[in-house]
């Protein structure tokens, strides 16, 4: 039996461990840095480093690593041992403040968007004391930021920390308008993580899964998700054992893994933690994704985090539950029992509404990836149109303010289920909307557009920066007014009136919504190239530069990285398809056709009276398909060659979507048609039947 309270955080250099192992003065100085952002003195770092090393060595660690999040979307680590020579033939275990505070990884081997040339290698990692160090295997992991020799951020953590700081200042400034003196406000996030599990023996036979994370070929299985029987269904024994081990590993790392269940598609599942400060939640989500993969291996399975590993069934995303809380625990996104008269909440809600409307392009860009393009708007995820869901109650409040009419609260309605033995309870004042990209869910907003593999730092950088900008604009206006109370009410009404076009409580999957959204003037960027083209629009540059989250160089670099990564991913998929098509599928179908032909000839040799129409028809169908298949192969090869020669990152990404990806779909369609009529003895790969139902 696992003792969860004793196990939880046992591999984390957390607050309890620091309080136990650090001198009081050192602990207090470090806490001021963590809680209030005060600079950290090197003398404090020296004491912390030594205590951290002693703790880690006692737990069996031999190495430490500066753990950071480069622009690859995953994490990076370089392991150094604690040993230092003492004399000619002995060593000591040593770790000082300098090693804790700073590292020097190679900065030219990570995506930089032109910030670093190949010959310019120096980069720096800097300790992030706001996210606790932890142990994995025999290594002490130290969360760090990563920057270039010239100071530009080359990672996702640095701008996230900047955005959290600027938002905290803006939120504290806002609360002063309402008579509250708060020193810090934290953005918090609870990211729900979806994933697929497949049997490793099948995975190892699929080049597409190995190289790209998704199936590039594959006909639908006879059964998919149409019966809705997998969602919240009983966990298979093997999956439940995996989930039990996963929870233990996450709890050791101080990750509050709370919920686990089957998701909609066969072989799809979800794990969800309790919310944490955004920086810590981001680190934790990276650890969740890494731990999912490592734990799956121990159970003879592979965890797929691609947004769309299988055609025809739901892809995977993650829901970014974002909120704001003061240091003493007040949730600023909670409307309270009387939202119509909660002016502070309405003020913040107005800022959110304005921000989502004005910077919808940045929210869309923050979730853009080649994999996520498969999901958005595909009746399994929100559409690519960014809108807000407020629910009936809040929308009615907004309308009453805009129209200057009285608001009548609906009150709590009891739920009667028609059975005496069942408990009676009060239903919520509003429903939920799973088709909304940015949905209010009681005391937070759920940003539902994220793909399963995305680093959640990206969307939260956007949300935090946008909110800081809007709150500061509001404060500028109110602080300059003679009557602040009147100014606040006028601002709220004006903002609701000017930006309510972004509120949509209806069905985001309906064919009418894109038409309606266009009438409202809302953007609909369906693909990454289309969305990312707007990353460096002047209003976006101004937003980041003004709030000291990114400089213009960093913005343009990130745009370049996203476009280059997109083209590279599609190129890898295309090359993988070509290899599978030419080396495996085409020869396999040809061999099957030969067997059919031999069967026809043998029948005819025995007697012309024996019917051969079934085999003959199948030979004709497959032979024609093979001709078409070969033509599509040649067409895709030509497209890849042409795409590789394009130099402009934007033009290249556009071409890979419009031409290369489109041609890949044509090639797949022919292959999937052949798979349905080719003998399973000849088909070279595990099928969807095996992949989706083989665990």
VOFI-777055 format. One record per residue (C-alpha): residue in one letter; x, z, y. Coordinates in steps of 0.5 Angstrom, whole numbers, plus 500, padded with zeros to 3 digits. Last residue first. Layout:
BEGIN
{type:a&x:X&z:Z&y:Y}
...
***
This chain:
BEGIN
{type:x&x:493&z:449&y:494}
{type:x&x:492&z:442&y:492}
{type:x&x:485&z:441&y:495}
{type:x&x:488&z:437&y:502}
{type:x&x:494&z:434&y:499}
{type:x&x:491&z:432&y:492}
{type:x&x:485&z:429&y:494}
{type:x&x:489&z:426&y:501}
{type:x&x:493&z:422&y:496}
{type:x&x:500&z:424&y:493}
{type:x&x:504&z:418&y:494}
{type:x&x:507&z:411&y:490}
{type:x&x:500&z:409&y:488}
{type:x&x:501&z:405&y:481}
{type:x&x:498&z:410&y:476}
{type:x&x:493&z:412&y:482}
{type:x&x:490&z:405&y:480}
{type:x&x:489&z:401&y:487}
{type:x&x:482&z:400&y:489}
{type:x&x:482&z:405&y:495}
{type:x&x:489&z:405&y:496}
{type:x&x:489&z:398&y:498}
{type:x&x:484&z:399&y:504}
{type:x&x:488&z:405&y:506}
{type:x&x:494&z:400&y:507}
{type:x&x:490&z:395&y:511}
{type:x&x:488&z:400&y:516}
{type:x&x:495&z:403&y:516}
{type:x&x:498&z:397&y:518}
{type:x&x:493&z:396&y:524}
{type:x&x:493&z:403&y:526}
{type:x&x:501&z:402&y:527}
{type:x&x:500&z:396&y:531}
{type:x&x:496&z:400&y:536}
{type:x&x:501&z:405&y:536}
{type:x&x:507&z:400&y:537}
{type:x&x:503&z:396&y:543}
{type:x&x:499&z:400&y:547}
{type:x&x:502&z:407&y:546}
{type:x&x:509&z:405&y:545}
{type:x&x:508&z:400&y:551}
{type:x&x:506&z:405&y:556}
{type:x&x:511&z:410&y:553}
{type:x&x:517&z:405&y:555}
{type:x&x:514&z:403&y:561}
{type:x&x:514&z:410&y:564}
{type:x&x:521&z:411&y:561}
{type:x&x:524&z:405&y:564}
{type:x&x:529&z:402&y:560}
{type:x&x:525&z:397&y:555}
{type:x&x:529&z:395&y:549}
{type:x&x:527&z:400&y:544}
{type:x&x:520&z:397&y:545}
{type:x&x:521&z:390&y:544}
{type:x&x:525&z:392&y:537}
{type:x&x:519&z:396&y:535}
{type:x&x:514&z:391&y:537}
{type:x&x:517&z:386&y:532}
{type:x&x:518&z:391&y:527}
{type:x&x:510&z:392&y:527}
{type:x&x:508&z:385&y:527}
{type:x&x:513&z:384&y:521}
{type:x&x:509&z:389&y:518}
{type:x&x:502&z:387&y:520}
{type:x&x:504&z:380&y:517}
{type:x&x:506&z:383&y:510}
{type:x&x:500&z:387&y:510}
{type:x&x:495&z:381&y:511}
{type:x&x:499&z:378&y:506}
{type:x&x:498&z:384&y:501}
{type:x&x:491&z:385&y:503}
{type:x&x:490&z:377&y:501}
{type:x&x:493&z:379&y:494}
{type:x&x:489&z:385&y:493}
{type:x&x:482&z:382&y:494}
{type:x&x:484&z:376&y:490}
{type:x&x:487&z:380&y:484}
{type:x&x:481&z:385&y:485}
{type:x&x:476&z:379&y:484}
{type:x&x:480&z:376&y:478}
{type:x&x:480&z:383&y:475}
{type:x&x:473&z:384&y:475}
{type:x&x:471&z:376&y:474}
{type:x&x:475&z:376&y:467}
{type:x&x:470&z:375&y:462}
{type:x&x:472&z:374&y:455}
{type:x&x:469&z:367&y:453}
{type:x&x:476&z:364&y:454}
{type:x&x:479&z:367&y:448}
{type:x&x:485&z:371&y:446}
{type:x&x:489&z:367&y:451}
{type:x&x:484&z:368&y:457}
{type:x&x:484&z:376&y:455}
{type:x&x:492&z:376&y:456}
{type:x&x:492&z:372&y:462}
{type:x&x:487&z:376&y:465}
{type:x&x:491&z:383&y:463}
{type:x&x:497&z:380&y:466}
{type:x&x:494&z:378&y:472}
{type:x&x:492&z:385&y:473}
{type:x&x:499&z:388&y:471}
{type:x&x:502&z:384&y:476}
{type:x&x:497&z:386&y:481}
{type:x&x:499&z:393&y:480}
{type:x&x:506&z:391&y:481}
{type:x&x:505&z:388&y:487}
{type:x&x:501&z:394&y:490}
{type:x&x:507&z:398&y:488}
{type:x&x:512&z:394&y:491}
{type:x&x:508&z:393&y:498}
{type:x&x:507&z:401&y:498}
{type:x&x:514&z:403&y:496}
{type:x&x:520&z:400&y:500}
{type:x&x:516&z:396&y:505}
{type:x&x:510&z:400&y:507}
{type:x&x:514&z:407&y:506}
{type:x&x:520&z:404&y:510}
{type:x&x:516&z:401&y:516}
{type:x&x:511&z:407&y:516}
{type:x&x:517&z:411&y:517}
{type:x&x:520&z:406&y:523}
{type:x&x:513&z:407&y:526}
{type:x&x:513&z:414&y:526}
{type:x&x:520&z:415&y:529}
{type:x&x:518&z:410&y:534}
{type:x&x:512&z:414&y:536}
{type:x&x:516&z:420&y:536}
{type:x&x:521&z:417&y:541}
{type:x&x:516&z:414&y:545}
{type:x&x:513&z:421&y:546}
{type:x&x:520&z:424&y:547}
{type:x&x:522&z:420&y:553}
{type:x&x:515&z:420&y:556}
{type:x&x:516&z:428&y:556}
{type:x&x:523&z:428&y:558}
{type:x&x:522&z:424&y:564}
{type:x&x:516&z:428&y:567}
{type:x&x:520&z:434&y:565}
{type:x&x:526&z:431&y:569}
{type:x&x:522&z:429&y:575}
{type:x&x:519&z:436&y:576}
{type:x&x:526&z:439&y:575}
{type:x&x:529&z:435&y:580}
{type:x&x:523&z:437&y:585}
{type:x&x:524&z:444&y:585}
{type:x&x:520&z:448&y:580}
{type:x&x:517&z:455&y:580}
{type:x&x:519&z:457&y:587}
{type:x&x:511&z:457&y:590}
{type:x&x:512&z:452&y:595}
{type:x&x:516&z:447&y:590}
{type:x&x:511&z:448&y:585}
{type:x&x:505&z:446&y:589}
{type:x&x:509&z:441&y:593}
{type:x&x:511&z:437&y:587}
{type:x&x:504&z:437&y:585}
{type:x&x:501&z:435&y:591}
{type:x&x:506&z:429&y:591}
{type:x&x:505&z:426&y:585}
{type:x&x:511&z:428&y:580}
{type:x&x:506&z:429&y:574}
{type:x&x:502&z:424&y:575}
{type:x&x:505&z:419&y:570}
{type:x&x:504&z:424&y:565}
{type:x&x:497&z:423&y:564}
{type:x&x:497&z:416&y:563}
{type:x&x:503&z:416&y:558}
{type:x&x:500&z:422&y:555}
{type:x&x:493&z:419&y:553}
{type:x&x:486&z:420&y:555}
{type:x&x:487&z:421&y:562}
{type:x&x:480&z:422&y:564}
{type:x&x:479&z:424&y:572}
{type:x&x:473&z:428&y:575}
{type:x&x:470&z:424&y:581}
{type:x&x:463&z:427&y:579}
{type:x&x:461&z:420&y:578}
{type:x&x:466&z:419&y:573}
{type:x&x:464&z:426&y:570}
{type:x&x:457&z:423&y:569}
{type:x&x:460&z:417&y:565}
{type:x&x:465&z:421&y:561}
{type:x&x:459&z:426&y:559}
{type:x&x:454&z:421&y:557}
{type:x&x:457&z:420&y:550}
{type:x&x:456&z:427&y:548}
{type:x&x:462&z:431&y:546}
{type:x&x:463&z:435&y:552}
{type:x&x:456&z:438&y:551}
{type:x&x:453&z:441&y:557}
{type:x&x:456&z:447&y:561}
{type:x&x:460&z:443&y:566}
{type:x&x:463&z:446&y:572}
{type:x&x:468&z:441&y:576}
{type:x&x:463&z:439&y:581}
{type:x&x:462&z:446&y:583}
{type:x&x:468&z:445&y:587}
{type:x&x:466&z:444&y:595}
{type:x&x:460&z:448&y:594}
{type:x&x:463&z:454&y:590}
{type:x&x:469&z:454&y:595}
{type:x&x:464&z:454&y:601}
{type:x&x:460&z:460&y:598}
{type:x&x:467&z:464&y:597}
{type:x&x:470&z:462&y:603}
{type:x&x:464&z:465&y:607}
{type:x&x:463&z:471&y:603}
{type:x&x:471&z:473&y:604}
{type:x&x:470&z:471&y:612}
{type:x&x:464&z:476&y:613}
{type:x&x:468&z:481&y:610}
{type:x&x:475&z:480&y:613}
{type:x&x:471&z:480&y:620}
{type:x&x:477&z:478&y:625}
{type:x&x:480&z:473&y:621}
{type:x&x:487&z:471&y:620}
{type:x&x:488&z:475&y:613}
{type:x&x:482&z:472&y:610}
{type:x&x:485&z:465&y:611}
{type:x&x:492&z:466&y:609}
{type:x&x:489&z:470&y:603}
{type:x&x:485&z:464&y:601}
{type:x&x:491&z:460&y:601}
{type:x&x:495&z:465&y:597}
{type:x&x:490&z:466&y:592}
{type:x&x:490&z:458&y:591}
{type:x&x:497&z:458&y:590}
{type:x&x:498&z:463&y:586}
{type:x&x:492&z:461&y:581}
{type:x&x:495&z:454&y:581}
{type:x&x:502&z:457&y:579}
{type:x&x:499&z:462&y:574}
{type:x&x:495&z:456&y:570}
{type:x&x:501&z:451&y:570}
{type:x&x:506&z:456&y:568}
{type:x&x:501&z:458&y:563}
{type:x&x:500&z:451&y:560}
{type:x&x:507&z:450&y:559}
{type:x&x:509&z:457&y:556}
{type:x&x:504&z:456&y:550}
{type:x&x:509&z:452&y:547}
{type:x&x:505&z:446&y:544}
{type:x&x:505&z:445&y:536}
{type:x&x:497&z:447&y:535}
{type:x&x:495&z:442&y:541}
{type:x&x:492&z:446&y:547}
{type:x&x:486&z:444&y:550}
{type:x&x:482&z:450&y:549}
{type:x&x:484&z:454&y:555}
{type:x&x:479&z:460&y:554}
{type:x&x:478&z:464&y:561}
{type:x&x:478&z:471&y:560}
{type:x&x:473&z:477&y:561}
{type:x&x:466&z:474&y:558}
{type:x&x:468&z:468&y:555}
{type:x&x:469&z:463&y:561}
{type:x&x:471&z:456&y:558}
{type:x&x:476&z:451&y:560}
{type:x&x:476&z:445&y:556}
{type:x&x:469&z:446&y:554}
{type:x&x:467&z:443&y:547}
{type:x&x:466&z:450&y:544}
{type:x&x:461&z:452&y:549}
{type:x&x:459&z:460&y:548}
{type:x&x:452&z:462&y:550}
{type:x&x:450&z:467&y:556}
{type:x&x:447&z:474&y:557}
{type:x&x:450&z:476&y:551}
{type:x&x:445&z:479&y:545}
{type:x&x:443&z:486&y:545}
{type:x&x:443&z:489&y:538}
{type:x&x:437&z:491&y:533}
{type:x&x:440&z:493&y:526}
{type:x&x:438&z:490&y:520}
{type:x&x:433&z:494&y:515}
{type:x&x:427&z:492&y:519}
{type:x&x:428&z:484&y:518}
{type:x&x:425&z:479&y:523}
{type:x&x:432&z:478&y:526}
{type:x&x:430&z:481&y:533}
{type:x&x:436&z:481&y:538}
{type:x&x:434&z:485&y:544}
{type:x&x:435&z:481&y:551}
{type:x&x:440&z:484&y:556}
{type:x&x:438&z:483&y:563}
{type:x&x:437&z:476&y:566}
{type:x&x:439&z:478&y:573}
{type:x&x:435&z:475&y:579}
{type:x&x:439&z:472&y:584}
{type:x&x:436&z:471&y:591}
{type:x&x:437&z:464&y:594}
{type:x&x:443&z:462&y:599}
{type:x&x:444&z:455&y:596}
{type:x&x:451&z:456&y:594}
{type:x&x:451&z:463&y:593}
{type:x&x:445&z:462&y:588}
{type:x&x:448&z:457&y:585}
{type:x&x:454&z:461&y:583}
{type:x&x:450&z:466&y:581}
{type:x&x:446&z:462&y:576}
{type:x&x:453&z:459&y:574}
{type:x&x:455&z:466&y:572}
{type:x&x:449&z:467&y:568}
{type:x&x:448&z:461&y:564}
{type:x&x:455&z:460&y:562}
{type:x&x:461&z:458&y:566}
{type:x&x:464&z:452&y:563}
{type:x&x:470&z:449&y:567}
{type:x&x:472&z:442&y:566}
{type:x&x:478&z:438&y:565}
{type:x&x:476&z:431&y:562}
{type:x&x:481&z:430&y:556}
{type:x&x:475&z:432&y:551}
{type:x&x:475&z:439&y:548}
{type:x&x:477&z:439&y:541}
{type:x&x:474&z:437&y:534}
{type:x&x:469&z:431&y:536}
{type:x&x:475&z:426&y:538}
{type:x&x:476&z:428&y:545}
{type:x&x:482&z:431&y:545}
{type:x&x:485&z:431&y:538}
{type:x&x:489&z:424&y:536}
{type:x&x:492&z:425&y:543}
{type:x&x:495&z:432&y:541}
{type:x&x:500&z:429&y:537}
{type:x&x:503&z:425&y:542}
{type:x&x:503&z:430&y:547}
{type:x&x:500&z:433&y:553}
{type:x&x:497&z:440&y:553}
{type:x&x:501&z:441&y:560}
{type:x&x:499&z:434&y:563}
{type:x&x:492&z:436&y:562}
{type:x&x:492&z:442&y:566}
{type:x&x:497&z:439&y:571}
{type:x&x:492&z:433&y:572}
{type:x&x:486&z:438&y:573}
{type:x&x:490&z:441&y:579}
{type:x&x:484&z:440&y:585}
{type:x&x:478&z:442&y:580}
{type:x&x:482&z:447&y:576}
{type:x&x:485&z:451&y:582}
{type:x&x:478&z:451&y:586}
{type:x&x:474&z:454&y:580}
{type:x&x:480&z:459&y:579}
{type:x&x:480&z:461&y:586}
{type:x&x:473&z:461&y:587}
{type:x&x:473&z:466&y:580}
{type:x&x:478&z:470&y:584}
{type:x&x:473&z:471&y:590}
{type:x&x:467&z:472&y:585}
{type:x&x:471&z:478&y:582}
{type:x&x:473&z:481&y:588}
{type:x&x:465&z:480&y:591}
{type:x&x:462&z:484&y:585}
{type:x&x:455&z:483&y:588}
{type:x&x:453&z:477&y:583}
{type:x&x:457&z:480&y:578}
{type:x&x:453&z:486&y:577}
{type:x&x:455&z:489&y:570}
{type:x&x:462&z:487&y:571}
{type:x&x:465&z:480&y:572}
{type:x&x:471&z:481&y:568}
{type:x&x:477&z:477&y:570}
{type:x&x:481&z:482&y:574}
{type:x&x:482&z:486&y:568}
{type:x&x:484&z:493&y:571}
{type:x&x:489&z:496&y:566}
{type:x&x:493&z:500&y:571}
{type:x&x:499&z:495&y:572}
{type:x&x:493&z:490&y:574}
{type:x&x:490&z:485&y:569}
{type:x&x:489&z:478&y:569}
{type:x&x:486&z:473&y:564}
{type:x&x:488&z:467&y:559}
{type:x&x:485&z:466&y:552}
{type:x&x:490&z:460&y:550}
{type:x&x:486&z:457&y:544}
{type:x&x:490&z:453&y:539}
{type:x&x:490&z:446&y:536}
{type:x&x:489&z:443&y:529}
{type:x&x:486&z:437&y:527}
{type:x&x:479&z:436&y:524}
{type:x&x:478&z:431&y:518}
{type:x&x:478&z:424&y:518}
{type:x&x:486&z:423&y:519}
{type:x&x:490&z:428&y:516}
{type:x&x:496&z:431&y:520}
{type:x&x:493&z:431&y:527}
{type:x&x:496&z:437&y:531}
{type:x&x:502&z:438&y:527}
{type:x&x:503&z:445&y:525}
{type:x&x:504&z:443&y:518}
{type:x&x:505&z:450&y:513}
{type:x&x:509&z:448&y:507}
{type:x&x:507&z:451&y:500}
{type:x&x:511&z:454&y:495}
{type:x&x:509&z:461&y:497}
{type:x&x:516&z:463&y:500}
{type:x&x:516&z:456&y:503}
{type:x&x:509&z:458&y:507}
{type:x&x:513&z:465&y:509}
{type:x&x:518&z:461&y:513}
{type:x&x:513&z:456&y:516}
{type:x&x:508&z:461&y:518}
{type:x&x:514&z:465&y:521}
{type:x&x:517&z:460&y:525}
{type:x&x:510&z:459&y:528}
{type:x&x:508&z:466&y:529}
{type:x&x:515&z:467&y:532}
{type:x&x:514&z:462&y:538}
{type:x&x:507&z:465&y:539}
{type:x&x:511&z:472&y:540}
{type:x&x:515&z:469&y:545}
{type:x&x:509&z:466&y:549}
{type:x&x:505&z:473&y:548}
{type:x&x:511&z:476&y:551}
{type:x&x:512&z:472&y:557}
{type:x&x:504&z:472&y:558}
{type:x&x:503&z:479&y:557}
{type:x&x:499&z:481&y:551}
{type:x&x:493&z:479&y:548}
{type:x&x:491&z:481&y:540}
{type:x&x:493&z:476&y:535}
{type:x&x:490&z:470&y:532}
{type:x&x:491&z:467&y:525}
{type:x&x:488&z:460&y:523}
{type:x&x:487&z:456&y:517}
{type:x&x:486&z:449&y:515}
{type:x&x:487&z:447&y:507}
{type:x&x:480&z:443&y:508}
{type:x&x:478&z:442&y:515}
{type:x&x:474&z:447&y:519}
{type:x&x:478&z:453&y:519}
{type:x&x:479&z:459&y:514}
{type:x&x:480&z:466&y:516}
{type:x&x:485&z:471&y:519}
{type:x&x:484&z:476&y:525}
{type:x&x:489&z:481&y:528}
{type:x&x:496&z:479&y:528}
{type:x&x:499&z:484&y:533}
{type:x&x:506&z:482&y:533}
{type:x&x:511&z:488&y:533}
{type:x&x:516&z:484&y:529}
{type:x&x:515&z:488&y:523}
{type:x&x:507&z:486&y:524}
{type:x&x:509&z:479&y:524}
{type:x&x:512&z:480&y:517}
{type:x&x:507&z:484&y:514}
{type:x&x:501&z:479&y:517}
{type:x&x:505&z:473&y:514}
{type:x&x:505&z:477&y:507}
{type:x&x:498&z:478&y:507}
{type:x&x:496&z:471&y:509}
{type:x&x:501&z:468&y:504}
{type:x&x:497&z:472&y:498}
{type:x&x:490&z:470&y:501}
{type:x&x:492&z:463&y:501}
{type:x&x:494&z:464&y:494}
{type:x&x:488&z:467&y:492}
{type:x&x:483&z:462&y:495}
{type:x&x:480&z:465&y:501}
{type:x&x:472&z:465&y:501}
{type:x&x:470&z:461&y:507}
{type:x&x:470&z:462&y:514}
{type:x&x:470&z:454&y:515}
{type:x&x:471&z:451&y:508}
{type:x&x:464&z:450&y:506}
{type:x&x:462&z:446&y:513}
{type:x&x:459&z:441&y:508}
{type:x&x:462&z:435&y:511}
{type:x&x:469&z:438&y:511}
{type:x&x:472&z:433&y:507}
{type:x&x:470&z:430&y:500}
{type:x&x:471&z:424&y:497}
{type:x&x:478&z:424&y:500}
{type:x&x:480&z:419&y:506}
{type:x&x:485&z:414&y:505}
{type:x&x:492&z:416&y:507}
{type:x&x:498&z:413&y:511}
{type:x&x:501&z:416&y:517}
{type:x&x:500&z:423&y:514}
{type:x&x:503&z:428&y:519}
{type:x&x:509&z:432&y:520}
{type:x&x:513&z:426&y:522}
{type:x&x:519&z:426&y:518}
{type:x&x:517&z:430&y:512}
{type:x&x:510&z:429&y:512}
{type:x&x:511&z:421&y:513}
{type:x&x:516&z:421&y:507}
{type:x&x:511&z:424&y:503}
{type:x&x:513&z:426&y:496}
{type:x&x:516&z:433&y:498}
{type:x&x:509&z:435&y:501}
{type:x&x:506&z:434&y:494}
{type:x&x:511&z:439&y:491}
{type:x&x:510&z:443&y:497}
{type:x&x:503&z:444&y:496}
{type:x&x:500&z:444&y:503}
{type:x&x:498&z:449&y:508}
{type:x&x:495&z:447&y:515}
{type:x&x:495&z:451&y:522}
{type:x&x:491&z:454&y:527}
{type:x&x:494&z:459&y:532}
{type:x&x:489&z:463&y:537}
{type:x&x:493&z:465&y:543}
{type:x&x:492&z:471&y:547}
{type:x&x:494&z:471&y:554}
{type:x&x:496&z:476&y:559}
{type:x&x:497&z:475&y:567}
{type:x&x:500&z:481&y:569}
{type:x&x:499&z:484&y:576}
{type:x&x:504&z:489&y:580}
{type:x&x:505&z:494&y:585}
{type:x&x:497&z:495&y:587}
{type:x&x:495&z:498&y:593}
{type:x&x:487&z:496&y:593}
{type:x&x:483&z:496&y:599}
{type:x&x:479&z:489&y:597}
{type:x&x:484&z:485&y:602}
{type:x&x:489&z:489&y:598}
{type:x&x:487&z:486&y:592}
{type:x&x:489&z:479&y:594}
{type:x&x:496&z:481&y:596}
{type:x&x:497&z:484&y:589}
{type:x&x:494&z:477&y:586}
{type:x&x:499&z:473&y:590}
{type:x&x:505&z:477&y:588}
{type:x&x:503&z:477&y:581}
{type:x&x:502&z:470&y:581}
{type:x&x:509&z:469&y:584}
{type:x&x:512&z:473&y:579}
{type:x&x:508&z:470&y:573}
{type:x&x:510&z:463&y:575}
{type:x&x:517&z:465&y:576}
{type:x&x:517&z:468&y:569}
{type:x&x:514&z:461&y:566}
{type:x&x:519&z:457&y:570}
{type:x&x:525&z:461&y:566}
{type:x&x:521&z:461&y:559}
{type:x&x:520&z:453&y:558}
{type:x&x:528&z:451&y:558}
{type:x&x:533&z:447&y:562}
{type:x&x:532&z:451&y:569}
{type:x&x:536&z:448&y:574}
{type:x&x:542&z:452&y:576}
{type:x&x:548&z:447&y:577}
{type:x&x:551&z:450&y:570}
{type:x&x:544&z:449&y:567}
{type:x&x:539&z:454&y:565}
{type:x&x:536&z:458&y:559}
{type:x&x:532&z:464&y:559}
{type:x&x:533&z:469&y:554}
{type:x&x:530&z:473&y:548}
{type:x&x:535&z:477&y:544}
{type:x&x:535&z:476&y:537}
{type:x&x:539&z:481&y:533}
{type:x&x:541&z:478&y:526}
{type:x&x:541&z:480&y:519}
{type:x&x:534&z:478&y:517}
{type:x&x:530&z:477&y:523}
{type:x&x:531&z:483&y:528}
{type:x&x:528&z:484&y:535}
{type:x&x:530&z:484&y:543}
{type:x&x:524&z:486&y:547}
{type:x&x:521&z:481&y:552}
{type:x&x:521&z:484&y:560}
{type:x&x:529&z:484&y:559}
{type:x&x:530&z:477&y:559}
{type:x&x:537&z:476&y:558}
{type:x&x:541&z:470&y:561}
{type:x&x:543&z:464&y:557}
{type:x&x:548&z:459&y:561}
{type:x&x:550&z:452&y:561}
{type:x&x:556&z:448&y:560}
{type:x&x:557&z:441&y:557}
{type:x&x:557&z:436&y:562}
{type:x&x:560&z:430&y:558}
{type:x&x:553&z:428&y:556}
{type:x&x:550&z:428&y:563}
{type:x&x:546&z:434&y:565}
{type:x&x:540&z:434&y:569}
{type:x&x:538&z:427&y:567}
{type:x&x:531&z:429&y:564}
{type:x&x:535&z:435&y:560}
{type:x&x:533&z:434&y:553}
{type:x&x:538&z:439&y:549}
{type:x&x:546&z:437&y:547}
{type:x&x:548&z:437&y:554}
{type:x&x:547&z:444&y:555}
{type:x&x:552&z:447&y:550}
{type:x&x:551&z:454&y:550}
{type:x&x:554&z:460&y:554}
{type:x&x:551&z:467&y:554}
{type:x&x:550&z:472&y:559}
{type:x&x:547&z:479&y:559}
{type:x&x:548&z:482&y:553}
{type:x&x:555&z:479&y:552}
{type:x&x:557&z:482&y:559}
{type:x&x:553&z:488&y:557}
{type:x&x:557&z:490&y:551}
{type:x&x:557&z:489&y:544}
{type:x&x:562&z:491&y:539}
{type:x&x:563&z:493&y:531}
{type:x&x:570&z:494&y:530}
{type:x&x:576&z:490&y:526}
{type:x&x:582&z:491&y:523}
{type:x&x:588&z:488&y:520}
{type:x&x:593&z:486&y:526}
{type:x&x:590&z:491&y:531}
{type:x&x:583&z:492&y:533}
{type:x&x:579&z:485&y:532}
{type:x&x:572&z:484&y:535}
{type:x&x:566&z:484&y:530}
{type:x&x:559&z:484&y:533}
{type:x&x:558&z:477&y:530}
{type:x&x:555&z:471&y:534}
{type:x&x:549&z:467&y:532}
{type:x&x:547&z:461&y:536}
{type:x&x:539&z:460&y:537}
{type:x&x:534&z:455&y:539}
{type:x&x:527&z:455&y:540}
{type:x&x:522&z:449&y:539}
{type:x&x:519&z:445&y:544}
{type:x&x:525&z:441&y:545}
{type:x&x:525&z:443&y:552}
{type:x&x:529&z:449&y:551}
{type:x&x:526&z:456&y:549}
{type:x&x:532&z:461&y:548}
{type:x&x:534&z:466&y:543}
{type:x&x:541&z:469&y:545}
{type:x&x:544&z:471&y:538}
{type:x&x:547&z:477&y:535}
{type:x&x:550&z:478&y:528}
{type:x&x:552&z:483&y:523}
{type:x&x:545&z:486&y:522}
{type:x&x:543&z:491&y:517}
{type:x&x:538&z:496&y:520}
{type:x&x:544&z:501&y:522}
{type:x&x:547&z:495&y:525}
{type:x&x:541&z:493&y:530}
{type:x&x:540&z:500&y:532}
{type:x&x:548&z:501&y:534}
{type:x&x:548&z:494&y:537}
{type:x&x:542&z:496&y:542}
{type:x&x:545&z:502&y:544}
{type:x&x:551&z:499&y:546}
{type:x&x:548&z:493&y:549}
{type:x&x:543&z:498&y:553}
{type:x&x:549&z:502&y:556}
{type:x&x:553&z:496&y:558}
{type:x&x:546&z:493&y:561}
{type:x&x:546&z:500&y:565}
{type:x&x:553&z:499&y:568}
{type:x&x:551&z:492&y:569}
{type:x&x:546&z:493&y:574}
{type:x&x:539&z:490&y:573}
{type:x&x:535&z:488&y:579}
{type:x&x:528&z:491&y:580}
{type:x&x:522&z:487&y:577}
{type:x&x:517&z:492&y:577}
{type:x&x:515&z:493&y:570}
{type:x&x:522&z:491&y:566}
{type:x&x:527&z:492&y:572}
{type:x&x:524&z:499&y:573}
{type:x&x:524&z:500&y:566}
{type:x&x:531&z:499&y:565}
{type:x&x:533&z:504&y:571}
{type:x&x:528&z:509&y:567}
{type:x&x:531&z:508&y:560}
{type:x&x:538&z:508&y:563}
{type:x&x:537&z:515&y:567}
{type:x&x:534&z:518&y:561}
{type:x&x:539&z:516&y:556}
{type:x&x:537&z:511&y:551}
{type:x&x:536&z:512&y:544}
{type:x&x:529&z:515&y:543}
{type:x&x:526&z:512&y:550}
{type:x&x:529&z:505&y:548}
{type:x&x:526&z:506&y:541}
{type:x&x:519&z:507&y:543}
{type:x&x:519&z:502&y:548}
{type:x&x:521&z:497&y:543}
{type:x&x:528&z:494&y:540}
{type:x&x:523&z:491&y:535}
{type:x&x:524&z:491&y:527}
{type:x&x:520&z:497&y:526}
{type:x&x:514&z:494&y:531}
{type:x&x:509&z:496&y:526}
{type:x&x:511&z:498&y:519}
{type:x&x:510&z:506&y:521}
{type:x&x:503&z:504&y:524}
{type:x&x:502&z:499&y:518}
{type:x&x:503&z:503&y:512}
{type:x&x:503&z:498&y:507}
{type:x&x:500&z:500&y:500}
***
